[in-house]
Amino acid sequence: MRANPNLMTPEEIRIAGLKALEKELGPVGMVRFLQQFDLGRGDYTRERKKLLEEYNDVDKILREIEAARKE
């Protein structure tokens, strides 16, 4: 008989989920599936701000678009 997910602790849910993934996908498939949810590294907001800091002026952006269209 299957356990009631509404009554399971978060740890029990995690373990049951990993077991189901391993059963269906095998160990390698389970790992590949879990790798899709890697949170990554770094600070996206800080990196994006630095990358786009020269584009904080709408007029400058419009001038660059117009120049690119003329090329």
Long-range contacts (C-beta under 8 A, 24 or more apart in sequence): none
